[in-house]
Amino acid sequence: MPVRVTLDVMLAKRKLRARDVAEKIGISETQLSLLRTGKVKGMRFDTLSKLCLVLDCKPGDILDYDIDNADLDA
């Protein structure tokens, strides 16, 4: 999948623990872990907004696009 979640990078830059972020945005640690590892097919805009608010960033700071892995048929 060409869209990659780089949430771990932002957590490290902000020196925040995943547990604390999950609590602040109202999702389980398990769900946040799945987001961090890219094992989800999608993310609600509401969750993305809350992550950006807590991490003081923009969506592009926690999502990346790898054009080399893009496939229009997928």
C-alpha positions in Angstrom: 0.0 0.0 0.0 1.5 3.4 -1.0 0.1 5.3 2.0 2.2 4.8 5.1 1.6 5.9 8.7 4.6 7.6 10.2 3.0 8.1 13.6 6.0 6.6 15.5 8.2 9.4 14.1 5.9 12.1 15.4 5.5 10.4 18.8 9.3 10.3 19.1 9.7 14.0 18.0 7.1 15.1 20.5 8.5 12.7 23.2 5.1 11.3 23.9 4.1 7.8 24.9 1.5 6.0 22.7 -0.4 5.2 25.9 -0.9 8.9 26.7 -1.8 9.8 23.2 -4.4 7.0 23.0 -6.0 8.2 26.2 -6.1 11.8 25.1 -7.8 11.1 21.8 -10.1 8.5 23.2 -9.0 5.3 21.4 -7.6 2.1 22.9 -3.9 1.5 23.0 -4.5 -1.5 20.7 -6.1 0.7 18.1 -3.3 3.2 18.3 -0.8 0.4 18.0 -2.5 -0.9 14.8 -2.4 2.6 13.4 1.3 3.0 14.2 2.2 -0.3 12.5 0.1 0.4 9.5 -2.1 -2.7 10.0 -5.3 -0.8 9.3 -7.0 -0.1 6.0 -8.2 3.3 6.9 -8.5 6.0 9.6 -11.4 8.2 10.5 -10.9 11.9 9.8 -12.1 12.5 13.4 -9.2 10.3 14.7 -6.7 12.0 12.3 -7.9 15.4 13.5 -7.5 14.4 17.2 -4.0 13.0 16.5 -3.0 16.2 14.8 -4.3 18.3 17.6 -2.5 16.3 20.3 0.7 16.0 18.3 0.6 19.6 17.1 1.1 18.6 13.5 -0.6 18.3 10.1 -1.9 15.1 8.5 1.1 15.1 6.1 3.4 14.8 9.2 1.9 11.4 10.1 1.0 10.1 6.7 3.3 9.5 3.8 2.8 8.4 0.2 5.2 6.1 -1.6 4.5 6.5 -5.3 6.7 3.5 -6.1 4.1 1.2 -4.4 1.1 2.8 -6.0 -1.3 0.5 -7.9 -4.4 1.9 -9.6 -5.9 -1.6 -9.8 -5.9 -2.3 -6.0 
